[in-house]
Amino acid sequence: MNFLVIGQSVVDKIIDKNSISIKPGGIFYAVVSFLSQLSPNDKLYLCSSIDKENEILFKGVYDKIEKDFLVYVESIPQVELVVNDIGEREETYSRINQNLTMAIEGLNYFDGILINMISGYDISLDQLKRLRKNYSGLIYYDVHTFSRGLDENGHRIFRRIADFNEWAQCIDILQTNESELLTLSDKKEEAEIVDELFSYGINQIIITKAERGATVFFREHNLVKKNHKDALKTNVVNKVGCGDVFGAVYFYNYIRNKNVILALEQANLFAGIATTYLEAKDFLNLKRDAYERISKK
């Protein structure tokens, strides 16, 4: 199978209690998670940008994928993340790039396309519409930072996304967390927002709920069904990139097996394991650590 992942590569400055660390961020986590799922004949393509200054942060992972759509730019975005024990993290961006350059020819070569709105400016609505028009496969869309506006100081603040219905009409599978969900509609109740999103043509809606696990709503035989999976019990030392891990693992497994429940179980397992990693390089052990976890059951 062949997959295309679209999203910005960013440099993370993570402030967690008394420690500060510089790490590869953004779409990096989706890429490394996809790598943990691929079979020998699978290929992963990345539409993103990278700069010479920070290339070394991503090299160990990006060298393992197809780089046809990876371009060099003068500088990539940087984000300062303040991780809180409870609630959403605080995000401050600098050096935000323009939309990624994305070719639309030959898209049906891919079995699935995952779009993660890392910076919120990764692709435009016009680009998404052209992608949808020229692609007949499944599009997975993670709302991510598109849910946050940008003030004059680079702070990212949750806001109502204007005309999200137009975006939704191009999406097959939508991923959002509970805070992001509230930016997609004027409604305030989860069930009401989900119903509205389904009315736009979305087939699956995944709501990640941090330590409470994840819930997926999906259409099956003209009925909307719901399944929830509790979070994996771990010693949590990391809260960055876990949603990106979830999305990549879910999408791969759903494309491979067309089984929502199995995809949810796998995504929940791998995202839970990601909470135990302190270093970016640890994510290369996702597959091994997942198998070890399963073997101990």
Buried (B, 14 or more C-beta within 10 A) or exposed (E): BBBBBBBBBBBBBBBBEEEEBEBBBBBBBBBBBBBBBBEEEBBBBBBBBBBEEBBEBBEEBBEBBBEEBBEEBEBBBBBBBEBEEEEBBBBBBEBBBEEBEBEEEEBEEBBBBBBBBBBBBBBEEEBBBBBBEEBEBBBBBBBBBBBBBBEEEBBBEEEEBEEBBEBBEBBBBBBBBBBBBBBBBEBEEBEEBBBBBBEBEBBBBBBBBBBEBBBBBBBEEEEEEEEBBEBBEBEBEBBBBBBBBBBBBBBBBBBBEEEBEBBBBBBBBBBBBBBBBEEBEBBBBBBEBBEEBEEEE
